[in-house]
Every structure is written in structure tokens, then in C-alpha cells.
Amino acid sequence: MVKFTFALFAAAVVSTLSMAAPVTKRADSSIFAASNQYSGRATWFTGSYGACNINWDGNTEPIVAMSALMMGAESWGNPACGKLVRITLKSDPSKSVEARVVDKCPGNECSYGSLDLSPAAFQQLGDLGTGVLDIEWSFV
């Protein structure tokens, strides 16, 4: 009876998993069009190495971590890695910065359209003490 119950349970798990939505492995290339405009929140982070297998100095280089919801599960070799984005402060469109995608921001920390900026990028839009800024951005 135990073997039958286990087999029935295993079959139920396998059938449930086969109905689950597939996980996106890499960024959809259609998001890279310069005509696409995104909006979200900008936060800032420090570090020197991330999901794109690129070293950087966030204190001197304007770089970003893109939302995992946009970038997909793939890290090294992701088509978003190395792309340039132009970020504009929503409240003052005269403030903008170009930054390079070098990392991935976890989906539970960065919603779709939000970016995590290096201090060098964030400070061109606002004060680090602000912590969060409303932004619009696009790929260059």
C-alpha cells in the first residue's frame, strides 16, 4: 500500500510540474529596441562583480543591474550583458546618465522596469541618501 501511495504521489507531482509555465532562460531580444521606454524605480548598490561575468568599479563607472524579471534566468552570456541604457529622472528630465548592464537584480528586489544603479550612476540623478528614484529608461 505504501508503494502504491508513493507512486500515486510521484505521478501527481510529475503531472503538476509538466503543466507549470516554462522559466524564461534569457532576455527576450525584443526588449532591446531603443524605441522601447521603461519606467520603474532606481536604487543603488555596491559591488565589483556580478551575473554578467564582468568586473567593474561602481564608484567610478556608471553601471546597472537589470531586473531578473526582464533579464531572465541566464547569467553569463545573457544578451542584456554589456548593453547601454539611458536613464532619466522622471521628476527632472534634464538629469540623465548612460550606464552599462553588468549584473542582475533579483526579481524580489527589482520589479520589471526597475534598475539597481552603481553609486557613480545614481549620483548623476540624485543624492545617495535619497535611496530610491523614479526613472524612465531605454536601451541606447
Number of C-alpha atoms within 10 A of each C-alpha: 6 7 8 9 10 11 12 11 11 12 12 11 11 10 10 10 11 9 8 8 7 8 8 14 12 18 20 13 10 8 16 18 11 13 10 11 13 15 18 17 19 24 22 22 17 14 12 13 14 16 18 20 14 14 12 17 15 21 17 11 14 21 30 33 27 27 22 26 20 21 27 19 17 17 21 15 12 17 17 27 23 17 14 18 19 15 28 22 22 18 12 11 12 10 13 20 19 18 24 22 24 25 29 26 23 16 16 10 13 22 17 18 20 27 29 26 26 27 23 21 25 30 17 17 23 17 12 17 7 11 13 15 22 15 22 22 23 20 21 15
